[in-house]
Amino acid sequence: MVRIITDSAADFEPAELEKLNITCIPLTVLVGQKDYHENVDLTKDGFYELLKGSESFPKTSQASPQVLADLFEDAKCSGEEAVYITLSSALSGTWQSAMFIREGADYDGAYVVDSKNATGGQRMLVEYAVRLRDAGKSAAEIVAEVETLRDRIVLYACINTLEYLYRGGRISHTAYTLGTLAQIKPIIHVDHHGRVDIPAKAMGMRKGMEHLCKQVDAKNAHPDFPLYVMYTDDRSVAESLAMRLAEHGHTVHPDNIIQVGAAIGAHIGPAACGLVYVGA
């Protein structure tokens, strides 16, 4: 048996984790002077309430390294293999820490995979690992196939507000002020190195959504994998994007609309939307 492990940046809901038999390590969210743990004492809705109501900028951090060390040790004692699929190494130190822990575990059955992605992209890889596990694949086979799929994942999003990029130090006050006045909505993209870039800017959310739809038009989604629509805080924004995708001939099942959690949501703020799929 292979134990599939991920962290809460993959944006599964607790019921989904239980159904798919996935072990999830919660990331820590610091708001003010208080620490929270995603999916433990902080829901996604609860996070956005804190985000909008707090004057301090929320910070996310890795779980204690001992959590993963204990999981690897438990898998070893149970005669199981383990595959941990992490948040992108370009966005967090989680992967580097996990590799250090794996080396110290002295267990050849433990594997660590850098998703080079986050939220729906990371989730896509974890779900694929579950499919492979359920098909009887070994941990080494799962890792090889997941890493092959990784480069085919496409993720774009449109940010509704520049406030959180500014509060997080990603843009200057001048860029924040002028961009807000001009109703500029940055389009963000996760590249194959797991880094976030801004390849385009739209004048308003309507044009931003149209830009996202054109990304799917340019490179169709593979039918064996879901087309996910993502949102922060306001599901109606995602439903609007799903309707626009349908007008372009791309159907999104309601179950494939997912909410983005703290790891990414803290940096892009509420009312953003995005999509992720596997290129055909």
N, C-alpha and C positions, 0 to 999 in steps of 0.2 A: 504494500500500500504506500502511496505517496501523499504526504501532507502538503497541501497548498497553503502558503502563507503570503499575506500582503500587508500593507498598512492602510490607514484610513484615507489616505490621499486618493485611493482608487474609487472612493465615493459609492460603496455599497451601503445599503440599508441593513440594519441588524438582521431582519427576517430573511433577506437575500443571502447573507453570509451563512446563516443556519441551514437554509435550503440547499445551498451548493456545497456545504461542508468545507468552508474556507475559514482559516484562522486569520484574524485581523488584528494587527498591532495598532492601538490608538495613538495618534500624534497628540502632542500636548499643545494646548492653546493658552497663551497668557494674555489676559485682558485686565489691564490695571495691575493690581497686585495679586490676582487670583489665577491659579492654574486650573484648566479644564482638560478633560480627555474625550476626544471625539468618540461618539457611539457608546460612551460609558456614562458620563454625567453631562454631556452636551450634544444635543441633536443639531442637525443643520439649521432648522428653523430657530432654535435657541441661539445658535451662533450669530445669525444675522440680526436678531434682536439686540444682542450685545454689541455687534459691529456698528449698528446705526445709533445706539444710545450711549456709546462710550467716547470720551474725548481722547483717550489714549489709543494709539494704533496697536491692534492685536498682533501678537507674534506667535508663530508656530515653531515647534521644536520636535526633535526626535524623542521617542520613548527611551526609557532607560535601557542601555545595552544588555542588561541582565535579562530583560524580557525575552529577547531573541535567543540569548545563550541558553536559557531554560527550555525554550521550545526545541532547539536543536538537541539538547541533552535528553529531553523527553522522547523525541522521535527515535534517537539512538537506542534508548533503553526499551522502547516498544518494538524495535525491529522495523521501523518505518524509514523511508527516505523523506526528505523535505526539500521543497523548492520555495524560496522566498523571492517574490517579485516586488521590487521597491519603486518608490517615487524616483523620477529622473535624477541622476547624479549631478546634472547641471543646475538643478533647482534646490537640492538639499544634500546634506552630508550623510543621509541614511544609507546609501549604497556603500560608501566607503567604510562606515562603521560596521555594516553587516559583513563585509568581506573580512575585516579584522576579526570579528567574532567567529566567523566560519573557520578561519585559520587556527584560532585557539580552541575550537571545538574538537579537533582531532577526530573528525568523522567524515569519511569519504561520501557518505550518503546525503550530506547537506550541500545544497546549491543556492547561489544567489544570482539573480538576474536583474540587471539595470533595465527598467522599462523604457528609459529615455523618453518618458511621457508622464502624464498625470491625469487625474480625473477620468473621463471616459476612455482615454487611450490606454491608461494603465489597467482600467477595468476590463477592457477588451482582451488584453493579454492574459489576465487572470482567468477570465471565463474560458479562454481557449485552453489554458493549462488544465482547467477542470475537465473539459471535454476529453482531453488526451488522457488524463488520469483515469476517467471513467471507462475509457476504451482499453485500459490495461497497459498503457505505456509506462516505461520506467522513468525515473527522474531525469536521467541523462537524455533520454529521447524527448521528454517534455521540454527541457531547456533548449535543445537544438531546434525544435520546431517553433517554440515561442520566439527565439532570437531571429529566426528567419522571417516570421510574421511581423516582427517589430518595425522593420523598415518600410512596411507597406501601410502603416497607420497614418491617417491624415486628420489633423485637428486644427480647426479655425474657430475663432470666437470674436464677438463684437462687444466692446465695453461701452456701457451706457454713460458712465461718469468718469471724469479724470481725477476725482477727489482722492481716491485711494492710491492711485499711482503717485500722486503728489505727496500724500501723507506718508507713503512708504519710501519716499526719496527717489522715485524712478524718473520723475520729470520736475522741471524747475517751476517756480511760482509763476513766472511769465508765461511759460507754455501752458500751465494749468489755467490761468486767467483768460488768455487769448483763445485757447481751445474750447473752454466752456462757453464763452461769448459766441463763438462761431458754430457751436453745436457739433464739434468734431467728435466722432466715435472711432477710436482706434480699432483696427482689425489685428488680432494677435494670432500667431501661428507657432506651433511647436515643430522645430525642424528635426532632422534625423539624428542630430547629436543630443536631442533632448533640451535644447535651448529655446527660449521664447523670444521671438522677434516681432516687429510691427511692420508687415509688408505693405500695408495700405491704411488709409484713413477715409472714413465716410462722413458725409454731411447729413447727420441724422440716423436714427436707428433703422428707418425703412430702407435707406440705401445700404446700410450696413448689412441687413439681412439679405438683401439682393446680392451683395458681394459674396456672402457665404453660400448662397444657392448656386452661384456660378462656379464655385470651387467644385461642387459635386457634379455639375454639368461637364466640367472640364475633364474630370477623372471619375468615372462611375464607381459606385460602391459595389463591392463584391457581394453577390447574393447569398453566400454562405455565412455572412457575418452581418450583425445588426448595423443599422444607421442610427446612431444615438444623437439626440438633441439634448443639450445641457443648458442649465439656467442657474442663476444665483438669486435666491429669495423669491422672485416673482414668476410663478409657473406660467402665467398668461403670456409672458414674453416668449417663452419656449413654444407655447401652443401657436402663437402667431408665426414663428419661424417654421414650425411643422406644416402649417397651412401653405406657406409660401413654397416650401419644398414640394408639397403635393402638386401645386400648380406647375412645377417644373418636372413633374413625373416621378418624384421620389417620395415614396410612402414611408411615414414614420409611425410605428405602432405606439399607442399611448403608453405601454409599459416601457418603451425605450426613450422616454423623456426622464432625465435624471437631474437631480439637484447637485450642484457643486458644493463641496464642503469648505472647511476653513483653510486648508493648505493653499488653495488657489483663490478662493473667495475673498480672503483677507486682502489680496493685492488688486483685485479687479472690482470689488464692491457689488452692490445689489443691482438687479435688473439687467445684468449682462446675459447674453445667450451665445451658444456655440454648437458645433457639430463635430462628430468624429466618426470615421468609417475606415474600412479596409479597402484600399484601391484595388480595382479589378485587374 
